[in-house]
Amino acid sequence: MTHVIAEPCIDVKDKACVAVCPVDCIHEDVPGEKPYNMLYIDPSECIDCGLCVPECPVDAIFHEEELPPQWAHFLEINRKAFEK
């Protein structure tokens, strides 16, 4: 299980979530390399602690099982952001 960053983060990228992540699994996009101007959670590094959720000022972080249907595709977007 993992947490997922969804659409509300696009063009916001508030890094309060990065500061509280104990495993540094939240990363900023690299222009031209990822599909959106946002932050991403590496699903292979996320320990599912949830510390990032209350820190997000735009409510963009969800547990994958609680991801709203309109943003379900962000689960795949976050995963693909870390494919080599």
VMD Tcl script that draws the C-alpha trace (Angstrom):
set ca {
  {0.00 0.00 0.00}
  {1.10 3.55 -0.62}
  {-0.01 7.13 -0.56}
  {-0.65 9.03 -3.78}
  {-0.41 12.71 -4.70}
  {-3.28 13.81 -6.95}
  {-4.41 16.73 -9.10}
  {-4.66 19.44 -6.40}
  {-0.84 19.47 -6.21}
  {-0.43 20.46 -9.87}
  {1.28 23.89 -10.08}
  {1.26 24.17 -6.26}
  {4.06 21.89 -5.07}
  {3.98 23.00 -1.44}
  {6.81 21.01 0.13}
  {5.48 20.74 3.69}
  {4.87 17.04 3.01}
  {8.51 16.55 2.00}
  {9.72 17.96 5.31}
  {7.81 15.39 7.39}
  {8.44 12.29 5.29}
  {10.70 9.96 7.34}
  {11.92 8.05 4.28}
  {12.26 10.88 1.75}
  {9.90 9.24 -0.75}
  {8.29 12.48 -1.99}
  {10.06 14.02 -4.94}
  {9.63 17.05 -7.17}
  {9.18 16.58 -10.87}
  {11.97 17.26 -13.28}
  {10.75 19.53 -16.10}
  {10.26 17.58 -19.30}
  {10.65 14.19 -17.62}
  {7.31 13.74 -15.84}
  {3.78 14.51 -16.98}
  {2.75 17.20 -14.47}
  {4.23 20.11 -12.51}
  {3.70 18.51 -9.10}
  {5.23 16.35 -6.39}
  {5.22 12.55 -6.58}
  {5.39 9.74 -4.01}
  {7.66 6.84 -4.92}
  {5.48 3.79 -4.19}
  {8.52 1.56 -3.70}
  {9.84 3.84 -0.93}
  {6.59 4.88 0.81}
  {6.14 3.16 4.18}
  {2.48 4.18 4.38}
  {2.95 6.20 7.57}
  {0.51 8.95 6.53}
  {2.51 11.80 8.09}
  {2.35 13.71 4.80}
  {-1.46 13.76 4.56}
  {-2.26 16.43 7.20}
  {0.67 18.59 6.05}
  {-0.69 19.10 2.54}
  {-2.41 22.53 2.37}
  {-4.39 21.58 -0.76}
  {-5.51 18.09 0.37}
  {-3.77 16.39 -2.55}
  {-2.44 13.29 -0.72}
  {-4.54 10.17 -0.29}
  {-4.04 6.58 0.72}
  {-4.35 4.60 -2.51}
  {-7.54 2.92 -1.25}
  {-9.12 6.30 -0.50}
  {-8.17 8.04 -3.74}
  {-11.28 9.79 -5.14}
  {-12.51 8.13 -8.36}
  {-11.89 11.24 -10.47}
  {-8.20 11.05 -9.52}
  {-7.73 7.27 -9.63}
  {-5.38 7.61 -12.61}
  {-2.87 9.44 -10.37}
  {-1.96 6.10 -8.78}
  {-0.47 5.06 -12.12}
  {0.98 8.55 -12.75}
  {2.88 8.43 -9.43}
  {4.14 4.90 -10.18}
  {5.26 5.74 -13.72}
  {7.10 8.85 -12.50}
  {9.68 6.50 -10.94}
  {10.15 4.05 -13.79}
  {13.62 4.16 -15.25}
}
mol new
graphics top color blue
foreach p $ca { graphics top sphere $p radius 0.5 }
foreach p [lrange $ca 0 end-1] q [lrange $ca 1 end] { graphics top cylinder $p $q radius 0.2 }
display resetview
